[in-house]
Amino acid sequence: MRAIDLGLRTVLIEKDRIGGTGIYNGALTSKTLWELAQRVASANEVIRARGREPFRLGWDEIGKTLNEAVFERKYLYACHMQLLENAGDKFKHERGKATFIGPNAIEVIRGEHRSTIEAGHFIVATGSRPRGLPDIVADEKHILTSDGIFNIDDLPESIVIIGAGVIGCEFATIFTNFGRTKVHIIDRAARVLPFEDPDISHLISNSLERKGAVIHRNSKLEHIAIVGGKVEYELTNADGHRETVRVDKALLSVGRIPNIDGLGLAAAGVALDPRTGLAMITDTRTSQPHIHIVGDATGSNMLVNLGELEGRHAVELISGIRNAPLAYGNVSTIMFLDPEVAGIGANEQELRKNNIPYRLAKIDYACLARAIAMRKTKGFFKVLVTDDDDMKVLGMRAVGEHASSAIQAVALMMQTGLGIGELAELIHPHPSITEGVQECARMLLGKSIFKSPVFGDKMQCYRWRPSTEEVKAA
């Protein structure tokens, strides 16, 4: 679409379904599941408080909602593309599998039909697929990947999730919130989401465990097999103790790998990393500067918003309107957990690892009027700024209801380089969750409504310096 904006004649080639993983077994479907599960869990909190039986949702009803969401998004894309194709000669959609047969030509195969397309520039945006594990066969019936999980017939009574990263924790949240599945999580690390600060990972793991999930921490999967129609797995725990558990299903959640096999990149003269087999990329350009790779196909930064950013950037490089390289410093992220987690910039453990001094303000959702009104007081805001008079934002984490909306003002401040003084002076709607972000700014400036020393368990404000590992009131 950006290429069309810039007047470039464009052909889009897709071997499978328009929208790919993003629609059918990725962001759209998993987040539709998450939204449904959140509503079920919220309803059951109220129902249980009144001593009534919890509400249960069947997979036929869940599947109907998933199919409706997929159809709406697919229809939007398909109609849009058809209308564009009919409108002139600037855009064409080809179905088939594309393979480079030279630096400036690809062959497109669909069934028995073959055609050759030549172009001055190419963008590879072929996405990714679930990573497998040696000696584990994902039959997509008993042992599932994040693609096959959407094809189940019903919510299982029990499931083991191998991997405690973002995807694993999201599916653990979904299954525990529906309330019909006993969830087991195998985590090689000491805590889930180890790339985030401990306060976040502990809040998420506590939430999962309160809903009945079992987290096998510091555990090694020794063996997994299908036995009598069930999945049986054996673990070695941190203390050396071995245990065997039997569940209905297993979900492999150990990351994703790029779909670059069979593209003929070598035939195009694209240099590949001998260690990983991935294309060597500078910005979005390969060693053949007219061939770009974006999104999951790069093997890094596997996020939808970054894939879009890279795609737009590559087209603007091709058209000559952009020369500056991509910057990833101010990218907003969200993890659909319970509660949801949104972030931008650095967290505490990253700053400490890099010996960067900072000041921090943190406020619990229990101090926010809107969270109290929603009866959703699980969560917090944490704002990190430079340890100087400018107090420019280094990063933020929002954990709780409306988290993804709350970080946008801070994202804009980071982009423009503004200090938190501007945030402290804004007039926010009341009651709103974003008032918590403003209160963090006021805490750092010494003008907050509540004083952190009084609310030591709900509010924190301190500075950290690497020279003495110093932590003290800001």
C-alpha positions in Angstrom: 0.0 0.0 0.0 2.9 2.4 0.7 4.4 1.6 -2.7 1.1 2.5 -4.3 1.2 5.8 -2.4 4.5 6.5 -4.0 3.5 5.6 -7.5 5.5 2.4 -7.8 4.0 -0.4 -10.0 3.6 -3.2 -7.5 2.9 -7.0 -7.7 2.0 -8.8 -4.4 2.6 -12.6 -4.4 1.1 -14.9 -1.8 1.2 -18.7 -1.9 -1.5 -19.2 0.7 -4.2 -17.0 2.3 -4.2 -13.2 2.2 -3.2 -11.8 5.6 -1.2 -14.9 6.6 -0.5 -15.7 10.2 -1.6 -12.2 11.3 -5.2 -13.2 10.5 -5.5 -16.9 10.8 -3.3 -18.2 13.5 -1.5 -15.2 15.0 -2.4 -11.8 16.4 -6.0 -11.6 15.4 -7.1 -15.1 16.4 -5.1 -15.2 19.6 -6.3 -11.8 20.7 -9.9 -12.7 19.9 -9.5 -15.7 22.1 -7.9 -13.5 24.8 -10.7 -11.0 24.7 -13.3 -13.8 25.1 -11.4 -15.5 27.9 -11.1 -12.1 29.7 -14.8 -11.6 29.6 -15.5 -15.1 30.8 -13.1 -14.6 33.7 -14.5 -11.2 34.6 -18.1 -12.5 34.6 -17.1 -15.5 36.8 -15.4 -13.2 39.3 -18.8 -11.6 39.9 -20.7 -14.9 39.7 -18.5 -16.7 42.2 -18.7 -13.7 44.6 -22.4 -14.4 44.8 -22.1 -18.1 45.4 -23.3 -19.2 41.9 -21.9 -21.8 39.5 -19.3 -20.3 37.1 -20.2 -19.6 33.5 -18.7 -22.0 30.9 -18.2 -21.3 27.2 -18.1 -24.2 24.7 -15.6 -24.4 21.9 -18.4 -24.3 19.3 -19.3 -20.8 20.6 -15.7 -19.8 20.8 -15.0 -21.1 17.3 -18.0 -19.2 15.9 -16.6 -15.9 17.3 -13.1 -16.7 16.0 -14.5 -17.5 12.5 -16.5 -14.2 12.5 -13.4 -12.2 13.4 -11.3 -13.9 10.7 -13.9 -13.5 8.0 -14.3 -9.7 8.8 -10.6 -9.0 8.5 -10.1 -11.3 5.5 -13.0 -9.8 3.7 -11.6 -6.3 4.3 -8.3 -7.2 2.8 -9.7 -9.2 -0.1 -12.2 -6.5 -1.2 -9.6 -3.8 -0.8 -7.1 -5.6 -3.0 -9.7 -6.5 -5.6 -10.9 -2.9 -6.0 -7.3 -1.7 -6.3 -6.5 -4.2 -8.9 -9.6 -3.3 -10.9 -8.8 0.4 -10.6 -5.7 0.5 -12.9 -2.3 -1.0 -13.7 -0.4 0.1 -10.6 -1.3 -3.0 -8.5 -1.5 -6.7 -9.2 -2.1 -9.7 -6.9 -0.6 -13.0 -7.9 -1.2 -16.4 -6.2 1.6 -18.9 -6.1 5.0 -19.7 -4.6 7.7 -17.3 -5.6 11.4 -18.3 -6.0 14.3 -16.2 -7.2 15.9 -17.4 -10.4 18.3 -14.5 -10.6 19.0 -11.2 -9.0 16.2 -9.5 -10.9 13.7 -12.3 -11.6 11.4 -14.6 -9.8 9.4 -17.6 -10.9 5.9 -18.0 -9.6 4.5 -21.5 -9.5 0.8 -22.3 -9.0 -0.1 -25.9 -9.7 1.0 -26.6 -13.2 1.2 -22.9 -14.1 4.6 -21.2 -14.1 5.3 -17.5 -14.8 8.4 -15.2 -14.6 8.3 -11.7 -13.2 11.2 -9.3 -13.5 11.5 -6.2 -11.3 13.9 -3.5 -10.2 13.3 -4.1 -6.5 12.0 -6.9 -4.3 10.7 -7.0 -0.7 10.6 -10.4 1.0 7.9 -10.4 3.7 7.3 -14.2 4.0 6.7 -14.2 7.8 7.6 -17.1 10.1 6.4 -20.4 11.5 6.5 -22.1 14.9 9.9 -23.4 15.9 10.1 -27.1 16.7 12.2 -29.1 19.1 14.4 -32.0 18.4 12.8 -35.4 19.0 9.3 -33.9 19.5 6.8 -34.4 16.7 4.0 -31.9 16.7 1.2 -34.0 15.2 -1.2 -31.0 15.7 -3.7 -33.4 17.4 -2.1 -34.1 20.7 1.1 -32.1 20.6 0.3 -28.7 19.1 2.1 -25.6 17.8 0.7 -22.1 18.0 -0.7 -22.7 14.5 -2.5 -26.0 15.3 -3.9 -24.8 18.7 -6.8 -23.1 16.9 -7.9 -26.4 15.3 -8.8 -28.2 18.5 -12.3 -29.6 18.9 -12.9 -28.5 22.5 -11.1 -26.9 25.4 -8.9 -29.7 26.9 -9.2 -30.7 30.5 -5.5 -30.3 30.9 -2.6 -28.9 28.8 1.2 -28.5 29.2 2.8 -25.5 27.6 6.5 -25.9 26.8 8.0 -22.4 27.0 7.2 -19.5 29.3 7.9 -16.6 26.9 5.2 -14.2 25.6 3.3 -16.7 23.4 3.4 -19.4 26.1 2.2 -17.1 28.8 -0.5 -15.6 26.6 -2.0 -19.1 25.9 -1.7 -20.0 29.6 -3.7 -16.9 30.4 -6.3 -17.8 27.8 -6.8 -21.3 29.0 -6.8 -20.4 32.7 -9.3 -17.6 32.1 -11.8 -19.9 30.3 -11.7 -21.9 33.6 -12.0 -25.4 32.0 -8.4 -26.4 31.6 -5.7 -27.3 34.1 -2.6 -25.6 32.8 1.0 -26.8 33.3 4.0 -24.6 32.2 7.5 -25.9 31.7 10.0 -23.1 32.2 13.8 -23.6 31.9 14.4 -20.3 33.7 13.8 -19.3 37.3 10.8 -17.1 36.4 8.4 -16.5 33.5 9.1 -13.6 31.1 12.8 -13.4 32.2 13.4 -10.5 29.9 11.1 -8.3 32.0 11.7 -6.9 35.5 11.0 -9.4 38.4 8.0 -7.3 39.6 6.2 -8.0 36.3 7.1 -11.7 36.0 6.1 -12.3 39.6 2.7 -10.6 39.1 2.0 -12.6 36.0 3.1 -15.9 37.5 1.1 -15.2 40.7 -2.0 -14.5 38.6 -1.6 -17.7 36.7 -1.0 -19.8 39.9 -4.0 -18.3 41.7 -6.1 -19.6 38.8 -4.7 -23.1 39.2 -1.8 -23.1 36.8 1.3 -25.2 37.7 4.6 -23.6 36.8 7.6 -26.0 36.6 10.5 -23.5 37.2 14.1 -24.3 36.4 12.9 -27.5 34.8 14.3 -29.6 31.9 12.0 -31.6 29.7 13.5 -35.1 29.5 10.8 -36.9 27.5 7.4 -36.3 26.0 5.2 -38.9 24.2 1.7 -39.8 23.3 0.5 -42.6 25.5 -3.0 -44.0 25.3 -4.3 -40.9 23.6 -2.8 -38.6 26.3 0.4 -36.6 26.4 2.9 -37.9 29.0 6.0 -35.8 29.8 8.9 -36.3 32.2 10.8 -33.5 33.9 14.0 -33.0 35.8 13.5 -30.2 38.4 16.1 -27.8 39.8 16.7 -30.1 42.8 17.3 -33.1 40.5 14.0 -34.7 41.3 12.2 -36.3 38.3 8.5 -36.4 37.8 6.1 -37.7 35.2 2.8 -35.9 34.4 0.0 -36.9 32.0 -2.2 -34.3 30.3 -4.7 -34.1 27.4 -2.7 -31.8 25.1 0.7 -30.2 24.8 1.6 -26.8 23.2 5.1 -26.1 21.9 5.8 -22.5 22.5 9.6 -22.1 21.9 9.6 -19.2 19.4 9.3 -18.9 15.6 11.7 -19.3 12.6 11.7 -17.3 9.4 10.0 -18.6 6.2 13.0 -18.2 3.9 13.5 -21.8 2.8 12.9 -22.4 -0.9 13.0 -18.7 -1.8 16.2 -19.1 -3.8 18.0 -16.2 -2.1 21.4 -17.8 -3.0 20.3 -17.7 -6.7 19.7 -14.0 -6.3 23.2 -13.5 -4.9 22.0 -12.7 -1.4 24.7 -13.4 1.2 23.6 -15.8 4.0 25.0 -16.1 7.5 26.8 -19.5 7.5 26.0 -19.9 11.2 22.2 -19.3 11.1 21.4 -19.6 7.4 19.5 -16.3 7.5 20.1 -13.4 5.1 22.7 -10.8 6.2 20.7 -7.6 6.5 21.7 -3.9 6.9 18.7 -1.9 7.8 16.3 -3.8 5.5 18.7 -4.3 2.6 20.5 -7.5 1.9 23.9 -7.8 0.2 21.9 -7.2 -3.0 20.8 -3.6 -2.2 17.7 -3.9 -4.4 16.4 -6.9 -2.4 15.0 -6.1 1.1 13.8 -8.4 3.8 11.2 -7.2 6.4 9.1 -8.5 9.3 9.5 -12.0 10.7 11.5 -13.1 7.7 14.5 -11.2 9.1 14.7 -13.6 12.0 14.5 -10.8 14.6 12.0 -8.2 16.0 9.0 -10.5 15.3 6.2 -8.1 16.0 3.4 -7.0 13.7 4.0 -3.3 14.2 7.7 -3.7 13.4 7.0 -5.7 10.3 4.8 -2.8 9.1 7.4 -0.3 10.0 10.1 -2.1 8.1 7.9 -2.7 5.1 7.1 1.0 4.8 10.7 1.9 5.4 11.9 -0.4 2.6 9.5 1.1 0.1 10.6 4.6 1.1 14.3 3.6 0.6 13.4 2.2 -2.8 11.5 5.4 -3.8 14.4 7.6 -2.6 12.5 9.6 -0.1 14.3 8.2 2.9 18.0 7.7 3.7 18.1 7.5 7.5 18.2 4.0 9.0 15.4 2.5 11.0 15.4 3.3 14.8 13.8 0.7 17.1 14.3 2.6 20.4 10.7 3.9 20.8 8.7 0.8 19.9 5.6 0.1 22.0 4.8 -3.5 22.8 1.9 -5.3 24.5 1.6 -8.8 26.0 -1.9 -10.1 26.4 -1.7 -11.6 29.8 -3.7 -11.2 33.1 -3.2 -8.4 33.6 -2.0 -7.1 30.2 1.5 -5.7 30.1 2.6 -2.8 27.8 6.0 -1.3 27.5 8.2 1.1 25.7 11.9 1.8 26.0 14.2 0.2 28.6 13.3 -1.6 31.8 15.2 -1.6 35.1 17.2 -4.7 34.5 18.4 -3.4 31.1 19.4 -0.1 32.5 21.4 -1.7 35.4 23.0 -4.2 33.0 24.3 -1.2 31.0 25.2 0.8 34.0 22.8 3.6 33.2 21.7 5.7 36.2 18.0 6.4 36.4 15.2 7.6 38.6 12.0 5.6 39.0 8.4 6.3 40.0 5.9 3.5 40.5 2.3 3.6 41.4 -0.1 0.7 42.1 -3.5 0.5 40.4 -5.0 0.3 43.9 -4.3 4.1 44.1 -6.2 5.0 40.9 -9.9 6.0 41.0 -10.7 4.4 37.6 -9.1 1.1 38.5 -11.1 1.1 41.8 -14.3 1.9 39.9 -13.6 -1.0 37.4 -12.8 -3.3 40.3 -9.5 -4.0 38.5 -6.8 -3.0 40.9 -4.2 -5.6 39.9 -1.3 -3.8 38.2 1.0 -0.8 38.3 2.7 1.9 36.3 6.5 2.3 36.3 8.2 5.3 34.7 12.0 5.5 34.3 13.8 8.8 33.6 17.3 10.1 33.3 19.1 10.9 36.6 19.4 14.6 35.9 17.4 17.8 35.9 16.0 17.1 32.5 14.4 13.8 33.6 13.8 12.6 30.0 11.9 9.3 29.8 14.0 6.2 29.4 11.2 3.7 29.5 7.9 2.8 30.9 6.0 -0.4 31.9 2.2 -0.4 32.3 0.7 -3.5 33.9 -3.1 -3.7 34.2 -6.4 -2.7 32.6 -6.0 -0.3 29.6 -2.2 -0.7 29.8 -1.7 -0.3 26.0 -3.6 3.0 25.9 -1.7 4.4 28.9 1.8 4.3 27.4 1.0 6.4 24.3 1.6 9.8 25.9 5.0 8.5 27.2 5.8 7.1 23.7 5.2 10.5 22.2 7.4 12.1 24.8 10.2 9.7 24.1 9.9 10.4 20.4 10.0 14.1 20.9 12.6 14.1 23.7 10.4 16.0 26.1 11.0 15.7 29.9 8.3 14.6 32.3 7.5 18.2 33.3 5.2 18.4 30.3 3.3 15.3 31.4 2.9 16.5 34.9 1.1 19.6 33.7 -1.4 18.0 31.3 -5.1 18.0 32.4 -6.2 14.3 32.2 -9.9 13.2 32.1 -11.1 11.9 35.5 -11.4 9.2 36.4 -9.0 7.6 33.9 -6.2 5.1 34.1 -3.8 7.6 32.5 -3.9 9.7 35.7 -1.6 7.1 37.1 1.1 8.0 34.5 0.7 11.6 35.4 1.0 10.8 39.1 4.4 9.0 38.4 5.6 12.3 36.8 4.5 14.3 39.7 6.2 11.9 42.2 9.5 12.4 40.4 9.0 16.2 40.5 8.0 16.2 44.2 4.4 17.4 43.7 2.3 14.2 43.8 -1.2 13.9 45.4 0.0 10.9 47.5 3.4 10.7 49.1 5.4 7.6 48.4 7.0 7.2 51.9 3.5 7.0 53.3 2.3 4.4 50.8 5.5 2.4 50.8 3.8 -0.8 49.5 1.7 1.0 46.8 4.0 3.8 45.7 7.8 3.9 45.1 10.1 6.7 44.1 13.9 6.2 44.0 17.1 6.6 42.1 19.7 4.1 41.1 23.4 4.8 40.3 25.9 2.1 39.2 28.9 3.4 41.1 27.6 2.3 44.5 24.6 0.2 43.4 22.8 3.0 45.2 19.0 2.9 45.7 17.5 5.8 47.6 14.6 8.1 47.6 14.5 10.3 44.5 
